[in-house]
Amino acid sequence: MKKLAELLVCFLHPIAVVLVWLNLVVRPGLSGTAKIVWAVLALIPVVPFVYVLTGGELWESAPKPPQGLARR
């Protein structure tokens, strides 16, 4: 299940970037500079970075007990 979530993140990020770029093209309220900044920032994959920085424990529900210690 964990690998499936990782693969899903890898495939969804490029789709999300394209959708952001399409949205930026049709937004009249942003200046050209703001559109360029948003377009560049959309390239940075925040979720995969957070996943790696949390050691792959991003979707874990509860902490696991340490291995090798006897329970009392």
HELIX and SHEET records of a PDB file:
HELIX    1   1 LYS A    2  VAL A   26  1                                  25    
HELIX    2   2 GLY A   32  LEU A   41  1                                  10    
HELIX    3   3 VAL A   46  LEU A   53  1                                   8    
END                                                                             
